[in-house]
Amino acid sequence: MVKFSKTAEVVKAVTYEPGEYLFKIYEVQEKTSKAGNDYWLVKFETKDGVKMSDIFLFAGKGATKTLGLFTACGLADGENFPTKEFDTDDILGSYLYVNAIADLDENKKPTGYLKCPWDIKDYKPYDKKQKKVVVEEPIEELPF
């Protein structure tokens, strides 16, 4: 049996507004769906601790979102799907701007959480000098 302390406080959850945030990719997991399709579960975090995650597919309509992610990470040109094979380390640690959108519940009301957009243009590179992330040459002064 448990009992609340007399000094317990109710802390309201922090909600986040949709908008463009600078994220760092802090975890990438390679997975396979029940249907046998490969995808990556990518987790993002801002300097202030705002987190979001989403899946990125390599086939079908979902591949367009993945192309946006890879373009922002400096691994694609934004128009053509790369022919090179990648692994999760190719994007792990990358910084990019994401125009995060509101997560909605079943009644189309905001949950207070953020999620990744579907449009390719909502993923933008981060680099103070070149406005592009170059994976082979790490950014000298990282923002966080």
CYANA upper distance limits for C-alpha pairs under 8 A (distance plus 0.5 A):
  4 PHE  CA      8 ALA  CA      7.08
 14 VAL  CA    112 GLY  CA      8.18
 15 THR  CA    112 GLY  CA      5.00
 15 THR  CA    113 TYR  CA      6.81
 16 TYR  CA     50 VAL  CA      8.34
 16 TYR  CA    112 GLY  CA      6.29
 16 TYR  CA    113 TYR  CA      6.71
 16 TYR  CA    114 LEU  CA      7.34
 17 GLU  CA    102 ALA  CA      7.71
 17 GLU  CA    112 GLY  CA      7.94
 17 GLU  CA    114 LEU  CA      8.18
 18 PRO  CA     99 ASN  CA      7.87
 18 PRO  CA    100 ALA  CA      5.93
 18 PRO  CA    101 ILE  CA      5.27
 18 PRO  CA    102 ALA  CA      5.87
 18 PRO  CA    114 LEU  CA      7.08
 19 GLY  CA     98 VAL  CA      8.42
 19 GLY  CA     99 ASN  CA      5.61
 19 GLY  CA    100 ALA  CA      5.81
 19 GLY  CA    101 ILE  CA      7.07
 20 GLU  CA     97 TYR  CA      6.79
 20 GLU  CA     98 VAL  CA      5.88
 20 GLU  CA     99 ASN  CA      4.47
 20 GLU  CA    100 ALA  CA      6.42
 21 TYR  CA     46 THR  CA      7.59
 21 TYR  CA     97 TYR  CA      5.99
 21 TYR  CA     98 VAL  CA      6.09
 21 TYR  CA     99 ASN  CA      6.92
 21 TYR  CA    100 ALA  CA      7.51
 22 LEU  CA     46 THR  CA      6.52
 22 LEU  CA     47 LYS  CA      8.42
 22 LEU  CA     95 TYR  CA      7.37
 22 LEU  CA     96 LEU  CA      6.19
 22 LEU  CA     97 TYR  CA      4.94
 22 LEU  CA     98 VAL  CA      7.05
 22 LEU  CA    126 TYR  CA      8.37
 23 PHE  CA     44 PHE  CA      6.22
 23 PHE  CA     45 GLU  CA      5.68
 23 PHE  CA     46 THR  CA      5.12
 23 PHE  CA     47 LYS  CA      8.00
 23 PHE  CA     95 TYR  CA      6.12
 23 PHE  CA     96 LEU  CA      6.03
 23 PHE  CA     97 TYR  CA      6.53
 23 PHE  CA     98 VAL  CA      7.46
 24 LYS  CA     44 PHE  CA      6.02
 24 LYS  CA     45 GLU  CA      5.91
 24 LYS  CA     46 THR  CA      6.75
 24 LYS  CA     93 GLY  CA      6.49
 24 LYS  CA     94 SER  CA      6.14
 24 LYS  CA     95 TYR  CA      4.95
 24 LYS  CA     96 LEU  CA      7.08
 25 ILE  CA     42 VAL  CA      7.48
 25 ILE  CA     43 LYS  CA      6.32
 25 ILE  CA     44 PHE  CA      5.05
 25 ILE  CA     45 GLU  CA      7.10
 25 ILE  CA     91 ILE  CA      7.62
 25 ILE  CA     92 LEU  CA      6.01
 25 ILE  CA     93 GLY  CA      5.57
 25 ILE  CA     94 SER  CA      5.98
 25 ILE  CA     95 TYR  CA      7.01
 26 TYR  CA     42 VAL  CA      8.49
 26 TYR  CA     43 LYS  CA      6.43
 26 TYR  CA     44 PHE  CA      6.35
 26 TYR  CA     45 GLU  CA      7.30
 26 TYR  CA     92 LEU  CA      6.62
 26 TYR  CA     93 GLY  CA      6.20
 27 GLU  CA     42 VAL  CA      6.52
 27 GLU  CA     43 LYS  CA      5.65
 27 GLU  CA     44 PHE  CA      7.82
 27 GLU  CA     92 LEU  CA      6.82
 27 GLU  CA     93 GLY  CA      8.45
 28 VAL  CA     40 TRP  CA      6.95
 28 VAL  CA     41 LEU  CA      6.16
 28 VAL  CA     42 VAL  CA      5.10
 28 VAL  CA     43 LYS  CA      6.81
 28 VAL  CA     88 THR  CA      6.27
 28 VAL  CA     89 ASP  CA      8.35
 28 VAL  CA     91 ILE  CA      8.46
 28 VAL  CA     92 LEU  CA      6.93
 29 GLN  CA     40 TRP  CA      6.00
 29 GLN  CA     41 LEU  CA      5.59
 29 GLN  CA     42 VAL  CA      7.10
 29 GLN  CA     88 THR  CA      7.50
 30 GLU  CA     38 ASP  CA      7.90
 30 GLU  CA     39 TYR  CA      6.66
 30 GLU  CA     40 TRP  CA      5.17
 30 GLU  CA     41 LEU  CA      7.04
 30 GLU  CA     88 THR  CA      7.51
 31 LYS  CA     38 ASP  CA      6.35
 31 LYS  CA     39 TYR  CA      5.91
 31 LYS  CA     40 TRP  CA      6.32
 31 LYS  CA     41 LEU  CA      7.65
 32 THR  CA     36 GLY  CA      6.17
 32 THR  CA     37 ASN  CA      5.85
 32 THR  CA     38 ASP  CA      4.92
 32 THR  CA     39 TYR  CA      6.49
 33 SER  CA     37 ASN  CA      5.68
 33 SER  CA     38 ASP  CA      6.92
 33 SER  CA     39 TYR  CA      7.87
 37 ASN  CA     57 LEU  CA      8.35
 37 ASN  CA     59 ALA  CA      8.45
 38 ASP  CA     57 LEU  CA      7.21
 38 ASP  CA     58 PHE  CA      7.33
 39 TYR  CA     55 ILE  CA      6.94
 39 TYR  CA     56 PHE  CA      5.99
 39 TYR  CA     57 LEU  CA      5.08
 39 TYR  CA     58 PHE  CA      6.85
 40 TRP  CA     55 ILE  CA      6.02
 40 TRP  CA     56 PHE  CA      5.70
 40 TRP  CA     57 LEU  CA      7.22
 40 TRP  CA     88 THR  CA      8.35
 41 LEU  CA     53 SER  CA      7.44
 41 LEU  CA     54 ASP  CA      6.23
 41 LEU  CA     55 ILE  CA      4.97
 41 LEU  CA     56 PHE  CA      6.97
 42 VAL  CA     53 SER  CA      5.98
 42 VAL  CA     54 ASP  CA      6.14
 42 VAL  CA     55 ILE  CA      6.67
 42 VAL  CA     56 PHE  CA      7.80
 43 LYS  CA     51 LYS  CA      7.77
 43 LYS  CA     52 MET  CA      6.48
 43 LYS  CA     53 SER  CA      4.74
 43 LYS  CA     54 ASP  CA      7.31
 44 PHE  CA     51 LYS  CA      6.05
 44 PHE  CA     52 MET  CA      5.86
 44 PHE  CA     53 SER  CA      6.38
 45 GLU  CA     49 GLY  CA      6.32
 45 GLU  CA     50 VAL  CA      5.92
 45 GLU  CA     51 LYS  CA      4.88
 45 GLU  CA     52 MET  CA      7.14
 46 THR  CA     50 VAL  CA      5.65
 46 THR  CA     51 LYS  CA      7.12
 47 LYS  CA    143 PRO  CA      8.07
 47 LYS  CA    144 PHE  CA      6.11
 51 LYS  CA    114 LEU  CA      8.36
 52 MET  CA    113 TYR  CA      8.34
 52 MET  CA    114 LEU  CA      6.66
 52 MET  CA    115 LYS  CA      6.38
 52 MET  CA    116 CYS  CA      7.97
 53 SER  CA    115 LYS  CA      7.30
 53 SER  CA    116 CYS  CA      7.75
 54 ASP  CA    115 LYS  CA      7.56
 54 ASP  CA    116 CYS  CA      6.88
 56 PHE  CA     62 GLY  CA      7.30
 56 PHE  CA     63 ALA  CA      7.49
 56 PHE  CA     65 LYS  CA      7.35
 56 PHE  CA     66 THR  CA      5.77
 57 LEU  CA     62 GLY  CA      5.78
 57 LEU  CA     63 ALA  CA      5.63
 57 LEU  CA     65 LYS  CA      8.38
 57 LEU  CA     66 THR  CA      6.79
 58 PHE  CA     62 GLY  CA      7.50
 58 PHE  CA     63 ALA  CA      5.25
 58 PHE  CA     66 THR  CA      7.34
 59 ALA  CA     63 ALA  CA      5.59
 62 GLY  CA     66 THR  CA      7.35
 62 GLY  CA    118 TRP  CA      8.33
 63 ALA  CA     67 LEU  CA      6.66
 64 THR  CA     68 GLY  CA      6.96
 64 THR  CA    118 TRP  CA      8.16
 64 THR  CA    119 ASP  CA      7.99
 64 THR  CA    120 ILE  CA      6.80
 65 LYS  CA     69 LEU  CA      6.96
 65 LYS  CA    117 PRO  CA      8.19
 65 LYS  CA    118 TRP  CA      5.75
 65 LYS  CA    119 ASP  CA      6.60
 65 LYS  CA    120 ILE  CA      5.89
 66 THR  CA     70 PHE  CA      6.66
 66 THR  CA    120 ILE  CA      8.41
 67 LEU  CA     71 THR  CA      6.47
 67 LEU  CA     76 ALA  CA      7.45
 67 LEU  CA     78 GLY  CA      6.91
 67 LEU  CA     79 GLU  CA      8.47
 67 LEU  CA     80 ASN  CA      8.43
 67 LEU  CA     81 PHE  CA      7.02
 67 LEU  CA    120 ILE  CA      7.28
 68 GLY  CA     72 ALA  CA      6.73
 68 GLY  CA     78 GLY  CA      6.87
 68 GLY  CA    119 ASP  CA      7.94
 68 GLY  CA    120 ILE  CA      4.68
 68 GLY  CA    121 LYS  CA      7.09
 68 GLY  CA    122 ASP  CA      7.93
 68 GLY  CA    123 TYR  CA      6.05
 68 GLY  CA    124 LYS  CA      8.39
 69 LEU  CA     73 CYS  CA      6.81
 69 LEU  CA    120 ILE  CA      7.99
 69 LEU  CA    123 TYR  CA      6.37
 70 PHE  CA     74 GLY  CA      6.80
 70 PHE  CA     75 LEU  CA      5.60
 70 PHE  CA     76 ALA  CA      6.05
 70 PHE  CA     91 ILE  CA      8.19
 71 THR  CA     75 LEU  CA      5.96
 71 THR  CA     76 ALA  CA      4.89
 71 THR  CA     77 ASP  CA      6.18
 71 THR  CA     78 GLY  CA      5.76
 71 THR  CA    123 TYR  CA      8.25
 71 THR  CA    124 LYS  CA      8.18
 71 THR  CA    125 PRO  CA      7.95
 72 ALA  CA     76 ALA  CA      8.41
 72 ALA  CA     96 LEU  CA      6.61
 72 ALA  CA     97 TYR  CA      8.32
 72 ALA  CA    123 TYR  CA      6.17
 72 ALA  CA    124 LYS  CA      5.25
 72 ALA  CA    125 PRO  CA      4.60
 72 ALA  CA    126 TYR  CA      7.97
 72 ALA  CA    132 LYS  CA      7.76
 72 ALA  CA    133 VAL  CA      7.39
 73 CYS  CA     91 ILE  CA      6.97
 73 CYS  CA     94 SER  CA      6.73
 73 CYS  CA     95 TYR  CA      7.80
 73 CYS  CA     96 LEU  CA      7.26
 73 CYS  CA    125 PRO  CA      6.61
 73 CYS  CA    132 LYS  CA      8.14
 73 CYS  CA    133 VAL  CA      5.93
 73 CYS  CA    134 VAL  CA      7.68
 73 CYS  CA    135 VAL  CA      7.65
 74 GLY  CA    125 PRO  CA      7.67
 74 GLY  CA    132 LYS  CA      6.87
 74 GLY  CA    133 VAL  CA      5.62
 74 GLY  CA    134 VAL  CA      6.02
 74 GLY  CA    135 VAL  CA      7.23
 75 LEU  CA     82 PRO  CA      8.20
 75 LEU  CA    135 VAL  CA      8.42
 76 ALA  CA     80 ASN  CA      7.58
 76 ALA  CA     81 PHE  CA      7.41
 76 ALA  CA     82 PRO  CA      6.50
 78 GLY  CA    120 ILE  CA      8.25
 86 PHE  CA     90 ASP  CA      6.88
 88 THR  CA     92 LEU  CA      6.74
 90 ASP  CA    135 VAL  CA      7.69
 91 ILE  CA    135 VAL  CA      8.17
 94 SER  CA    133 VAL  CA      7.92
 94 SER  CA    135 VAL  CA      7.85
 95 TYR  CA    125 PRO  CA      7.84
 95 TYR  CA    126 TYR  CA      6.37
 95 TYR  CA    133 VAL  CA      7.81
 96 LEU  CA    123 TYR  CA      7.49
 96 LEU  CA    124 LYS  CA      6.31
 96 LEU  CA    125 PRO  CA      5.40
 96 LEU  CA    126 TYR  CA      5.39
 96 LEU  CA    133 VAL  CA      8.22
 97 TYR  CA    122 ASP  CA      8.42
 97 TYR  CA    123 TYR  CA      6.37
 97 TYR  CA    124 LYS  CA      5.44
 97 TYR  CA    125 PRO  CA      6.68
 97 TYR  CA    126 TYR  CA      6.93
 98 VAL  CA    116 CYS  CA      7.84
 98 VAL  CA    117 PRO  CA      8.42
 98 VAL  CA    122 ASP  CA      6.26
 98 VAL  CA    123 TYR  CA      5.32
 98 VAL  CA    124 LYS  CA      6.90
 99 ASN  CA    116 CYS  CA      8.02
 99 ASN  CA    117 PRO  CA      7.36
 99 ASN  CA    122 ASP  CA      5.55
 99 ASN  CA    123 TYR  CA      7.16
100 ALA  CA    114 LEU  CA      6.43
100 ALA  CA    115 LYS  CA      6.17
100 ALA  CA    116 CYS  CA      5.82
100 ALA  CA    117 PRO  CA      6.54
100 ALA  CA    122 ASP  CA      8.37
101 ILE  CA    114 LEU  CA      6.08
101 ILE  CA    115 LYS  CA      5.94
101 ILE  CA    116 CYS  CA      6.77
101 ILE  CA    117 PRO  CA      6.48
102 ALA  CA    110 PRO  CA      6.48
102 ALA  CA    111 THR  CA      7.91
102 ALA  CA    112 GLY  CA      7.50
102 ALA  CA    113 TYR  CA      6.74
102 ALA  CA    114 LEU  CA      5.36
102 ALA  CA    115 LYS  CA      6.67
103 ASP  CA    110 PRO  CA      6.19
103 ASP  CA    111 THR  CA      6.25
103 ASP  CA    112 GLY  CA      7.42
103 ASP  CA    113 TYR  CA      5.95
103 ASP  CA    114 LEU  CA      5.74
103 ASP  CA    115 LYS  CA      6.12
104 LEU  CA    108 LYS  CA      5.52
104 LEU  CA    109 LYS  CA      5.58
104 LEU  CA    110 PRO  CA      4.92
104 LEU  CA    111 THR  CA      6.02
105 ASP  CA    109 LYS  CA      5.93
105 ASP  CA    110 PRO  CA      6.84
105 ASP  CA    111 THR  CA      6.58
117 PRO  CA    122 ASP  CA      7.01
118 TRP  CA    122 ASP  CA      8.22
119 ASP  CA    123 TYR  CA      8.45
125 PRO  CA    131 LYS  CA      6.65
125 PRO  CA    132 LYS  CA      5.39
125 PRO  CA    133 VAL  CA      6.10
126 TYR  CA    131 LYS  CA      6.08
126 TYR  CA    132 LYS  CA      6.00
126 TYR  CA    133 VAL  CA      6.06
127 ASP  CA    131 LYS  CA      5.03
127 ASP  CA    132 LYS  CA      5.59
127 ASP  CA    133 VAL  CA      6.02
127 ASP  CA    139 ILE  CA      7.54
133 VAL  CA    139 ILE  CA      8.40
134 VAL  CA    138 PRO  CA      7.26
134 VAL  CA    139 ILE  CA      8.45
